Amino acid sequence: MKGIKLKIDEKEYILGFANRESVKRAEALGLNLMDRKVITFADKLFYVSLLDKQPDMTEKDADEIIGKLAENGYDYSEVISTLRQLLEEVFTSTQIKDPKKKKTIKIENC
């Protein structure tokens, strides 16, 4: 799993998404990439990214960590931007890496 490590008040947290199941769980918990509520989306993304390595984490715990980010030297918007990249990497990791093996998808009369 690719992820990021944050050290908050001498405790280390690992955030990220291990696989498609991680992302499906995030969606089941309310993560919506189309959410126009910026803070709601960011807070939810932060919370669900904690769950792979800290499965007992609650949203309240995540909110407390968010509240301590700046005093521990982290920029919240940079953390969220990086988590978004990690989330997208889970999706793109299922794509074919070798162009020679890639089959063309075309619409046909069937």
N, C-alpha and C positions, 0 to 999 in steps of 0.2 A: 504494500500500500504506500503510495506517495502521500505525504501529508506535511503539516507544519507543526513545529513544537513551540509552545509558548510557556515561558516560566513566569508564573504569577505568584508573588509572595512565597518564593522558594519551593513551590510545587509545579511540576511539569505536566502539561496537558498536550495530548496529541490530537490534532484535528485533521479530518480528511474523510475520504470515501473509498472503501476497500474494493468495492465492486458494484455491479448493477443492483444487487439485493440491498446494498446500503442506500442507494439512491431511491429505490422503491420504498424502503422504510421511511426515508425522509419525506417522500411525497405522501405516504399514508399518514404521516404526522403533521401534514399541512404545508409542506414546502411547495411553493408554486412559483416557477420561474417567470410567470407572466404577471405576478402580483405587482400592482402599481403603488402599493404602500411600501415605500422604500425602507423605512425603519423596521416595520413588521417583517418584511422579507429578510433583511440583513440579520435581525435577531434570530429568526427561525433558522436561517442558514448556519449561523454560528452554533446554535444549539444542536442541530442534527449532525453537524460535522464532528461533534464531540462523542457521539454515541458508539462508534465502532470500538474505540479504545477505552472509553469510560461509560459502559452501558448503564450504570446506575445514575448517571447525571440527570438532573431535572431541569426544566426551563428556568426555574428560580435560581438554581446553581449557576446556569449559564449566564443569566442576567447579572449575577454578582461578579462573575469573571469579567464580563463586558465592562462593568463599572470600574474595574481595577486595571484595565488595559493601559490607559494613558499613564497612570502613575507607575506602571512597570515598563514604560518605554515603548509601547506598541501603538501604532496608528490604526484605529478601528477600520477606517475605509480601506487601508492597505490589506488588513487581515481579510476583510470581506471580499475584496477583489481577488486575492489569492485563492480563497475558498471556492469562488465561482469558477476559476480556472481549473481547480482540481475536480470539481463536479463535472465540468465539460470534458475533461480528460477521460473520465470513466466511460462516457458515451463514445468518444472518438477512439478509445482503445479497442473497440470491437470492430473497427474498420480494417480492411485488408491493407497490410503494409507493402506488400510486393505488387506493383502495378501489373506485372505479367500474369498474376493469378486472378486479377479482378475481372469479373464477368460484367458485361454491359447489360443494364436493365433497360428494356424497351417495352412500350405499350403495344399490344397486339390484339387483333380480333381473336377471341378464344371460343 
